[in-house]
Amino acid sequence: MIIKNKLIFGWALLLLCTFSCKEDLIEMNINPNGASPESANPNLVLSTVLTEAGKTVLNLGYQDIAGVMQHTQKDGWSGSHNSYDWNRSNSWSGYYAILRNNQFVYDRAVELDQELHQGVTLVIRGMMFGLITDLWGDAPYSQALKGAEGTPEATFPSFDTQEEIYRGILGELETANQLLSQPKGSYNSSIEGADVYFGGNPEKWRKMANSLKLRFYMRLSEKLPDFAKQGIETILADPGTYPIITSTGDDATMSFNTESEASSWPKNTKFDVDASNYRRLKMCQTLVEAMRVNNDPRLGVWANPVEIPLVVDASLPAGTDVIQDGKRYLSPDVLESRNVALEDISQNPDYVGIPPGIAGSQVYNLSPDANQASFNPHVSWLNDRYREPNGPLLKARLITATEVNFILAEAALKGWAVGGTAEEYYNKAIQASFTTWGISGQVENYLQQESVKFDGTLKQLMEQKWVSSWTAAAEAWFDYRRTGYPELEAGPYTIRSVLPVRFYYMVEERNLNGANSEEAMNRLETTNFSEVDGANSAWSKPWVIQGTGKPW
């Protein structure tokens, strides 16, 4: 009996220890510094959503799309930037990662009845899904962000049509406008500490929502002109219900206020020991010449003057190639000996851009640096401010008064009722751009030039909008697709003879979600320039420009 009792006691002790250890292990696996999804403050995630969204928009407009739209060219490792050699490498996974985090904030806000957070996340949702469909075309939308449900539809979502996505986000932005209509003090929550765009101001978020609606209505103006006209006129007819961004103080921007690599201006030299990323990005000749002809002072804000201008002088002795008084003097026979034609170099004394899509961009304009180290002293480098990790002008610009006024100028040009003339909005747009770049005092002289005065054409309007989209070139690309302006020509060594109009669907999506990807690709319009790739080409037209004859 004693032995039996000892056995029972032993088993009880063992079970007690086992359960106790399990509890201890479970407790040990709880991160005391982590946030539980069931109880997390939405602001902990919202700040990441906003910063990642801001960086994504900036990287689009400051990197390869700036190459497509001929704001910049690279003179080293230039294939994707100068020649559109994307090789199906552009992935939307980062966009959907932002949207998943954004959805978490929205869902928590619904649970907590936080209308301010709901409105803000709907604005971000509209902007990010808008970018996805702008860049790729049809995409997962209505069934996206539901992977946790584990259903086949959630795991392998269908691709909504581009029209469905545009209409959907316009509806969500309308809901955001309503949710953001209260004074700041009326909300039961605050985003002040997390909001890197507006410091927690719901009125500015509301203006962003309605300004994005203007953007997307104009995006649809060729395909659904009546729908776009009604949408824009409704907003302009009732500014009390639909406030929009009209001054630079309301611009949706994100500053870079720290010196950490993750939250500073991209490709700056503080975290790049040999400054190679900064050095390889140079001004493009197309933008430089468009600005030089109009004596545009913004060029000096964005670019450095050429360090050593070229001077070809037939009166010089044969074989002359000398740097003197800060200039490089050459006799014509030196060019001939190098098989370089006079028209293939630039003798601009102030700013020199690299022509788009040329071979040997690293040695353009007789650069002595032929090894892609990008130390060319005979072309203009970006302004020194772009070496820095932050600064007053170094901002991600998501949507601005400049863009909004150009949209309204275009709407007025179409004859739509927007409360002003095309010329008035055109001038306001340029004034806003000059204010943005810190040279507002020079705008009147600029506008008085005959070459700048509004001539009533869409061509001039879109060219000025293109110039003003510096560091935000993605919007210029989307405008170019639907209008054909500015009239850009692909360079001689680009992989197609015209500019691309979309991103390829990436290989991983086609492998994982093959049937839905295939269906979406079949809805693209193949062109003479996409035949080599098949339907999934950067030169196949998405719905928004199908049948428009634009841009080529």
C-alpha positions as CSV (number, residue, x, y, z in Angstrom):
1,M,0.0,0.0,0.0
2,I,2.9,2.3,0.8
3,I,4.5,1.5,-2.5
4,K,1.2,2.2,-4.3
5,N,0.7,5.5,-2.6
6,K,4.3,6.5,-3.5
7,L,3.6,5.6,-7.2
8,I,0.4,7.7,-7.2
9,F,2.2,10.6,-5.6
10,G,5.0,10.4,-8.1
11,W,2.7,10.4,-11.1
12,A,0.8,13.4,-9.6
13,L,4.0,15.3,-9.1
14,L,5.2,14.5,-12.7
15,L,1.9,15.7,-14.2
16,L,2.0,18.8,-12.0
17,C,5.5,19.6,-13.2
18,T,4.6,18.9,-16.8
19,F,1.6,21.3,-16.8
20,S,3.6,23.9,-14.8
21,C,6.5,23.7,-17.3
22,K,4.0,24.0,-20.2
23,E,2.5,27.2,-18.7
24,D,6.0,28.5,-18.0
25,L,7.0,27.8,-21.6
26,I,3.9,29.5,-23.0
27,E,4.5,32.5,-20.8
28,M,8.2,32.6,-21.9
29,N,7.1,32.7,-25.6
30,I,5.1,35.9,-25.1
31,N,7.1,38.9,-26.1
32,P,6.6,41.4,-23.2
33,N,7.7,44.2,-25.6
34,G,5.5,43.1,-28.5
35,A,2.0,44.2,-29.5
36,S,-0.8,41.7,-29.7
37,P,-2.8,42.0,-32.8
38,E,-6.0,41.8,-30.7
39,S,-5.0,44.8,-28.5
40,A,-2.5,46.8,-30.6
41,N,-2.8,50.5,-30.9
42,P,-3.5,51.2,-34.6
43,N,-0.9,54.0,-34.5
44,L,1.9,51.6,-34.0
45,V,1.3,50.2,-37.4
46,L,-0.1,53.3,-39.1
47,S,3.2,55.2,-38.9
48,T,4.9,52.3,-40.8
49,V,2.1,52.3,-43.4
50,L,2.5,56.0,-44.1
51,T,6.3,56.0,-44.2
52,E,6.5,52.9,-46.5
53,A,3.8,54.4,-48.8
54,G,5.7,57.7,-49.0
55,K,9.0,56.0,-49.9
56,T,7.3,53.8,-52.5
57,V,5.8,56.8,-54.3
58,L,9.1,58.6,-54.2
59,N,11.2,55.7,-55.4
60,L,8.8,55.3,-58.4
61,G,9.2,59.0,-59.4
62,Y,12.8,59.5,-58.6
63,Q,14.3,56.3,-60.0
64,D,13.4,54.2,-63.1
65,I,10.2,56.1,-64.1
66,A,12.2,59.3,-64.1
67,G,14.3,57.5,-66.7
68,V,11.3,56.6,-68.8
69,M,10.0,60.1,-68.6
70,Q,13.5,61.5,-69.4
71,H,13.9,63.6,-66.3
72,T,17.1,61.7,-65.6
73,Q,19.5,59.2,-67.2
74,K,22.1,56.9,-65.6
75,D,25.6,56.7,-66.8
76,G,26.4,53.4,-65.2
77,W,24.3,50.3,-64.6
78,S,21.7,52.0,-66.7
79,G,19.7,49.2,-68.4
80,S,16.4,49.5,-66.4
81,H,16.6,53.2,-66.1
82,N,17.6,54.3,-69.7
83,S,16.5,51.3,-71.8
84,Y,13.4,49.9,-70.0
85,D,15.2,46.5,-69.6
86,W,12.9,45.5,-66.7
87,N,13.0,41.7,-67.3
88,R,9.7,41.2,-65.4
89,S,11.5,42.4,-62.2
90,N,9.0,44.9,-61.0
91,S,7.0,43.3,-58.2
92,W,3.9,44.4,-56.5
93,S,4.6,42.5,-53.3
94,G,5.8,45.6,-51.5
95,Y,2.6,47.4,-52.5
96,Y,0.4,44.6,-51.1
97,A,2.5,44.5,-47.9
98,I,1.7,48.1,-47.3
99,L,-2.0,47.4,-48.0
100,R,-2.0,44.4,-45.6
101,N,-0.7,46.5,-42.8
102,N,-3.1,49.3,-43.8
103,Q,-6.0,46.7,-43.7
104,F,-5.0,45.8,-40.1
105,V,-5.2,49.4,-39.0
106,Y,-8.6,49.8,-40.7
107,D,-9.9,46.6,-39.1
108,R,-8.7,47.7,-35.6
109,A,-10.2,51.1,-36.2
110,V,-13.6,49.5,-37.0
111,E,-13.4,47.4,-33.8
112,L,-12.6,50.6,-31.8
113,D,-15.1,52.8,-33.7
114,Q,-12.3,55.1,-34.7
115,E,-13.6,57.0,-37.7
116,L,-10.5,59.1,-38.1
117,H,-8.3,56.0,-38.6
118,Q,-10.9,54.5,-40.9
119,G,-10.9,57.6,-43.1
120,V,-7.1,57.8,-43.3
121,T,-6.7,54.1,-44.2
122,L,-9.2,54.4,-46.9
123,V,-7.2,57.3,-48.4
124,I,-4.1,55.2,-48.4
125,R,-6.0,52.2,-49.8
126,G,-7.2,54.3,-52.6
127,M,-3.8,55.7,-53.4
128,M,-2.0,52.4,-53.3
129,F,-4.6,50.3,-55.2
130,G,-4.6,53.2,-57.7
131,L,-0.9,52.9,-58.1
132,I,-1.1,49.1,-58.6
133,T,-3.7,49.4,-61.4
134,D,-1.9,52.4,-62.9
135,L,1.3,50.4,-63.1
136,W,0.1,46.9,-64.0
137,G,-3.5,47.1,-65.2
138,D,-5.9,44.4,-63.9
139,A,-5.0,43.3,-60.4
140,P,-6.3,41.5,-57.3
141,Y,-8.6,44.1,-55.5
142,S,-12.0,42.8,-54.2
143,Q,-10.5,39.5,-53.1
144,A,-7.1,40.8,-52.1
145,L,-5.8,41.1,-48.5
146,K,-7.9,38.1,-47.3
147,G,-5.2,35.4,-47.2
148,A,-5.8,34.7,-43.5
149,E,-9.3,33.4,-44.4
150,G,-7.6,30.4,-46.1
151,T,-10.2,30.0,-48.8
152,P,-9.1,29.2,-52.4
153,E,-10.4,32.6,-53.5
154,A,-8.4,34.4,-50.8
155,T,-5.3,32.4,-51.5
156,F,-5.5,32.7,-55.2
157,P,-7.5,35.9,-55.8
158,S,-9.0,36.8,-59.1
159,F,-7.8,40.0,-60.9
160,D,-10.4,42.7,-61.0
161,T,-10.6,44.7,-64.2
162,Q,-8.9,48.1,-64.3
163,E,-12.3,49.8,-64.6
164,E,-13.6,48.0,-61.5
165,I,-10.6,49.0,-59.5
166,Y,-10.8,52.7,-60.5
167,R,-14.6,52.8,-59.7
168,G,-14.0,50.9,-56.5
169,I,-11.3,53.2,-55.1
170,L,-13.3,56.3,-56.1
171,G,-16.2,54.9,-54.0
172,E,-13.8,54.3,-51.1
173,L,-12.4,57.8,-51.3
174,E,-16.0,59.1,-51.2
175,T,-16.5,57.2,-47.9
176,A,-13.2,58.6,-46.7
177,N,-14.4,62.1,-47.4
178,Q,-17.4,61.6,-45.2
179,L,-15.5,59.9,-42.4
180,L,-13.0,62.8,-42.4
181,S,-15.6,65.6,-42.3
182,Q,-15.5,66.2,-38.5
183,P,-13.3,68.8,-36.7
184,K,-10.2,67.3,-35.1
185,G,-11.5,67.5,-31.6
186,S,-14.7,65.6,-32.4
187,Y,-12.9,62.2,-33.0
188,N,-12.4,59.7,-30.2
189,S,-8.8,59.0,-31.4
190,S,-5.7,60.9,-32.6
191,I,-3.1,60.1,-35.2
192,E,-0.9,63.1,-34.4
193,G,2.2,61.1,-33.4
194,A,1.9,58.7,-36.3
195,D,0.9,61.0,-39.1
196,V,4.1,62.0,-41.0
197,Y,2.1,63.7,-43.7
198,F,-0.3,66.1,-42.0
199,G,0.5,65.9,-38.2
200,G,-3.0,64.5,-37.5
201,N,-5.0,67.1,-39.3
202,P,-8.2,65.4,-40.6
203,E,-9.1,68.4,-42.8
204,K,-5.9,67.9,-44.8
205,W,-6.5,64.2,-45.1
206,R,-10.0,65.1,-46.5
207,K,-8.5,67.4,-49.1
208,M,-6.1,64.6,-50.1
209,A,-9.0,62.2,-50.5
210,N,-10.9,64.5,-52.8
211,S,-7.7,65.5,-54.7
212,L,-7.0,61.8,-55.4
213,K,-10.5,61.6,-56.7
214,L,-9.7,64.4,-59.2
215,R,-6.6,62.5,-60.2
216,F,-8.4,59.2,-60.9
217,Y,-11.4,60.9,-62.7
218,M,-8.9,62.6,-65.0
219,R,-7.2,59.2,-65.5
220,L,-10.6,58.0,-66.8
221,S,-11.3,61.0,-69.0
222,E,-10.5,59.3,-72.3
223,K,-12.3,56.1,-71.5
224,L,-15.3,57.3,-69.5
225,P,-15.5,61.0,-70.4
226,D,-19.1,61.6,-69.1
227,F,-18.3,59.8,-65.8
228,A,-15.1,61.8,-65.3
229,K,-16.8,65.1,-66.2
230,Q,-19.6,64.5,-63.7
231,G,-17.2,63.4,-61.0
232,I,-14.9,66.4,-61.3
233,E,-17.8,68.9,-61.7
234,T,-19.5,67.5,-58.6
235,I,-16.4,68.1,-56.5
236,L,-15.8,71.6,-57.8
237,A,-19.4,72.6,-57.4
238,D,-19.4,72.0,-53.7
239,P,-16.1,73.0,-52.0
240,G,-17.8,72.8,-48.6
241,T,-18.5,69.1,-49.0
242,Y,-15.5,68.4,-51.2
243,P,-12.5,70.5,-50.1
244,I,-9.4,69.9,-52.3
245,I,-5.7,70.8,-52.2
246,T,-5.4,74.3,-53.6
247,S,-2.3,75.7,-51.9
248,T,1.2,74.3,-51.2
249,G,0.5,74.3,-47.5
250,D,-1.9,71.5,-48.0
251,D,0.3,69.3,-50.1
252,A,0.5,65.7,-49.2
253,T,4.2,65.3,-48.6
254,M,6.5,63.3,-46.4
255,S,9.8,64.8,-45.2
256,F,12.9,63.0,-44.3
257,N,13.8,64.2,-40.8
258,T,16.3,61.6,-39.6
259,E,19.7,60.5,-40.6
260,S,19.1,56.8,-40.4
261,E,19.5,54.9,-43.7
262,A,15.9,53.5,-43.6
263,S,14.3,56.9,-43.3
264,S,16.4,59.3,-45.3
265,W,16.4,60.6,-48.9
266,P,17.1,57.6,-51.2
267,K,20.5,57.1,-52.7
268,N,22.1,59.9,-50.7
269,T,25.9,59.9,-50.0
270,K,25.9,59.7,-46.2
271,F,25.3,55.9,-46.4
272,D,27.0,55.4,-49.8
273,V,30.8,55.4,-49.1
274,D,31.8,56.1,-52.7
275,A,28.6,58.1,-53.6
276,S,28.1,55.7,-56.6
277,N,24.3,55.9,-56.5
278,Y,24.3,59.7,-56.5
279,R,27.0,59.9,-59.2
280,R,25.3,57.6,-61.6
281,L,22.1,59.6,-61.7
282,K,22.4,62.5,-64.1
283,M,20.1,65.0,-65.7
284,C,18.5,64.0,-69.0
285,Q,19.0,66.2,-72.1
286,T,15.2,66.2,-72.8
287,L,14.3,67.9,-69.5
288,V,17.4,70.1,-69.5
289,E,16.7,71.5,-73.0
290,A,13.0,72.0,-72.3
291,M,13.8,74.1,-69.3
292,R,16.7,76.0,-70.8
293,V,14.6,77.2,-73.7
294,N,12.2,78.8,-71.2
295,N,14.9,80.1,-68.8
296,D,13.4,78.0,-66.1
297,P,15.0,78.8,-62.8
298,R,13.9,75.5,-61.3
299,L,16.7,73.9,-63.3
300,G,19.3,75.4,-60.9
301,V,17.4,74.0,-57.9
302,W,17.4,70.5,-59.3
303,A,20.8,70.3,-61.1
304,N,24.3,71.5,-60.8
305,P,25.8,73.5,-63.7
306,V,28.2,71.6,-65.8
307,E,31.6,71.6,-64.1
308,I,33.8,71.9,-67.3
309,P,31.9,73.0,-70.4
310,L,33.2,72.0,-73.8
311,V,34.3,74.6,-76.4
312,V,35.1,73.5,-79.9
313,D,36.9,76.2,-81.8
314,A,38.1,75.9,-85.4
315,S,40.7,78.6,-84.9
316,L,42.6,76.5,-82.4
317,P,45.8,74.6,-83.6
318,A,45.2,71.0,-84.7
319,G,45.3,68.5,-81.8
320,T,44.2,71.0,-79.2
321,D,42.6,69.4,-76.2
322,V,43.2,71.4,-73.1
323,I,41.4,72.6,-70.0
324,Q,41.9,76.2,-69.4
325,D,40.0,78.7,-67.2
326,G,37.5,76.0,-66.3
327,K,36.7,75.1,-69.9
328,R,37.8,72.3,-72.1
329,Y,39.0,73.6,-75.5
330,L,39.0,71.3,-78.5
331,S,40.0,71.6,-82.1
332,P,37.6,70.0,-84.6
333,D,40.1,67.4,-85.6
334,V,40.1,66.0,-82.1
335,L,36.5,65.1,-82.5
336,E,37.1,63.6,-85.9
337,S,39.9,61.4,-84.5
338,R,37.5,60.1,-82.0
339,N,34.7,59.6,-84.5
340,V,32.5,62.0,-82.7
341,A,30.3,64.4,-84.7
342,L,29.9,68.0,-83.6
343,E,26.1,67.5,-83.2
344,D,26.7,64.5,-80.9
345,I,28.2,66.7,-78.1
346,S,26.8,69.6,-76.1
347,Q,28.7,72.9,-75.7
348,N,26.1,74.4,-73.3
349,P,28.0,76.7,-70.9
350,D,25.5,76.1,-68.1
351,Y,23.6,72.8,-68.0
352,V,24.2,69.6,-70.0
353,G,22.0,66.6,-69.9
354,I,22.6,63.0,-71.2
355,P,20.5,62.1,-74.3
356,P,18.0,59.4,-73.6
357,G,18.7,55.8,-74.4
358,I,22.2,56.2,-75.9
359,A,25.0,53.7,-76.0
360,G,27.9,54.6,-73.8
361,S,26.1,57.1,-71.6
362,Q,29.1,57.0,-69.3
363,V,31.4,58.6,-71.9
364,Y,28.9,61.1,-73.3
365,N,30.3,64.5,-74.1
366,L,33.9,63.2,-74.2
367,S,34.0,62.1,-70.6
368,P,37.5,61.0,-69.6
369,D,35.8,58.4,-67.3
370,A,35.1,55.3,-69.4
371,N,34.7,52.7,-66.6
372,Q,31.2,53.5,-65.4
373,A,32.5,55.2,-62.3
374,S,30.4,58.2,-63.4
375,F,32.8,61.1,-62.7
376,N,31.9,62.8,-66.0
377,P,32.7,66.6,-65.5
378,H,31.1,67.5,-68.9
379,V,27.5,66.8,-68.0
380,S,25.3,68.2,-65.2
381,W,25.0,66.3,-62.0
382,L,22.0,66.5,-59.8
383,N,22.1,69.4,-57.3
384,D,24.2,68.8,-54.3
385,R,21.1,68.8,-52.1
386,Y,20.4,65.3,-53.4
387,R,23.6,64.1,-51.8
388,E,22.1,64.8,-48.4
389,P,19.9,62.4,-46.2
390,N,17.4,65.2,-45.6
391,G,16.6,68.8,-46.2
392,P,13.7,71.3,-46.6
393,L,13.2,70.4,-50.3
394,L,13.8,66.7,-50.0
395,K,10.2,65.3,-49.7
396,A,8.1,62.5,-51.1
397,R,5.3,64.3,-52.9
398,L,2.2,62.2,-53.0
399,I,-0.3,64.8,-54.5
400,T,0.1,68.5,-54.5
401,A,-1.5,71.8,-55.4
402,T,0.6,71.9,-58.5
403,E,-0.9,68.6,-59.8
404,V,-4.4,69.6,-58.7
405,N,-4.3,72.9,-60.5
406,F,-3.0,71.2,-63.7
407,I,-5.9,68.7,-63.5
408,L,-8.3,71.6,-63.2
409,A,-6.6,73.4,-66.1
410,E,-7.1,70.4,-68.2
411,A,-10.7,70.0,-67.2
412,A,-11.4,73.6,-68.0
413,L,-9.7,73.1,-71.4
414,K,-12.2,70.3,-72.0
415,G,-15.0,72.8,-71.3
416,W,-16.0,71.3,-68.0
417,A,-17.4,73.6,-65.3
418,V,-14.6,74.0,-62.7
419,G,-15.0,77.6,-61.7
420,G,-12.1,79.0,-63.6
421,T,-10.4,79.2,-66.9
422,A,-7.7,76.9,-68.2
423,E,-5.2,79.7,-68.2
424,E,-6.0,80.7,-64.6
425,Y,-5.4,77.2,-63.3
426,Y,-2.3,76.8,-65.5
427,N,-0.8,79.9,-63.9
428,K,-1.7,78.7,-60.4
429,A,-0.1,75.3,-61.1
430,I,3.2,76.9,-62.1
431,Q,3.0,79.4,-59.2
432,A,2.5,76.5,-56.8
433,S,5.5,74.6,-58.3
434,F,7.8,77.6,-57.9
435,T,6.6,78.0,-54.3
436,T,7.3,74.4,-53.7
437,W,10.9,74.7,-54.8
438,G,11.6,77.9,-52.9
439,I,11.7,80.4,-55.8
440,S,8.2,82.0,-55.7
441,G,9.8,85.4,-56.3
442,Q,10.8,84.4,-59.8
443,V,7.5,83.1,-61.1
444,E,6.1,86.3,-62.5
445,N,9.1,86.9,-64.8
446,Y,8.8,83.2,-65.9
447,L,5.1,83.5,-66.7
448,Q,5.6,86.7,-68.7
449,Q,7.8,84.9,-71.3
450,E,6.0,84.4,-74.6
451,S,7.1,80.8,-74.7
452,V,5.5,80.2,-71.3
453,K,2.3,82.2,-71.6
454,F,-0.6,79.8,-72.0
455,D,-1.4,79.2,-75.6
456,G,-4.6,77.2,-75.1
457,T,-3.2,73.8,-76.1
458,L,-3.1,70.6,-74.2
459,K,0.4,70.1,-75.5
460,Q,1.8,73.1,-73.6
461,L,-0.2,72.3,-70.5
462,M,1.0,68.7,-70.3
463,E,4.6,69.7,-71.0
464,Q,4.6,72.1,-68.1
465,K,3.0,69.5,-65.9
466,W,5.7,67.1,-66.9
467,V,8.4,69.5,-66.0
468,S,6.7,70.2,-62.6
469,S,6.6,66.5,-61.8
470,W,10.3,66.4,-60.9
471,T,10.9,63.5,-58.4
472,A,7.2,62.5,-59.0
473,A,7.6,61.2,-62.6
474,A,5.2,58.4,-62.2
475,E,2.3,60.8,-62.6
476,A,3.9,62.2,-65.7
477,W,4.1,58.7,-67.1
478,F,0.4,58.0,-66.5
479,D,-0.5,61.4,-68.1
480,Y,1.7,60.6,-71.1
481,R,0.0,57.3,-71.7
482,R,-3.5,58.9,-72.0
483,T,-2.5,62.2,-73.8
484,G,0.7,61.4,-75.7
485,Y,2.3,64.5,-74.2
486,P,5.1,65.4,-73.9
487,E,6.0,64.0,-77.2
488,L,9.0,61.9,-76.1
489,E,11.0,59.7,-78.3
490,A,12.7,56.5,-77.1
491,G,16.5,56.6,-77.4
492,P,18.3,54.7,-80.1
493,Y,19.4,51.9,-77.8
494,T,16.2,51.3,-75.8
495,I,14.8,47.8,-76.1
496,R,11.8,49.1,-78.0
497,S,11.4,52.1,-80.3
498,V,8.6,53.6,-78.2
499,L,8.1,54.2,-74.5
500,P,6.5,51.5,-72.4
501,V,3.1,51.8,-70.9
502,R,2.9,49.4,-68.0
503,F,4.9,46.9,-65.8
504,Y,5.1,43.2,-66.6
505,Y,3.2,40.8,-64.4
506,M,6.0,39.2,-62.4
507,V,7.0,35.6,-62.7
508,E,6.1,34.6,-59.2
509,E,2.5,35.8,-59.5
510,R,2.1,33.9,-62.8
511,N,3.6,30.8,-61.2
512,L,1.5,30.9,-58.0
513,N,-1.8,32.4,-59.4
514,G,-1.5,31.2,-63.0
515,A,-5.1,30.9,-64.1
516,N,-6.1,34.4,-62.8
517,S,-2.9,35.9,-64.2
518,E,-3.5,34.3,-67.6
519,E,-7.1,35.7,-67.7
520,A,-5.8,39.2,-66.9
521,M,-3.1,39.0,-69.5
522,N,-5.7,38.0,-72.1
523,R,-7.5,41.3,-71.4
524,L,-4.4,43.3,-72.4
525,E,-4.2,44.7,-75.9
526,T,-1.2,43.5,-77.7
527,T,0.6,45.9,-80.0
528,N,3.3,45.9,-82.7
529,F,5.8,46.6,-79.9
530,S,4.7,43.8,-77.6
531,E,4.8,40.9,-80.0
532,V,8.2,39.7,-78.8
533,D,7.0,39.4,-75.2
534,G,3.5,38.1,-75.9
535,A,0.5,39.6,-74.1
536,N,2.4,40.2,-70.9
537,S,4.5,43.1,-72.2
538,A,5.4,46.5,-71.0
539,W,4.1,47.6,-74.5
540,S,0.7,45.9,-74.3
541,K,-2.0,48.4,-73.5
542,P,-4.1,48.1,-70.4
543,W,-7.8,48.9,-70.5
544,V,-7.4,52.6,-69.6
545,I,-5.8,53.4,-72.9
546,Q,-7.2,50.7,-75.1
547,G,-8.9,52.2,-78.2
548,T,-7.6,55.7,-77.5
549,G,-4.8,55.7,-80.0
550,K,-2.6,57.0,-77.2
551,P,0.3,57.4,-76.5
552,W,1.5,55.9,-79.8
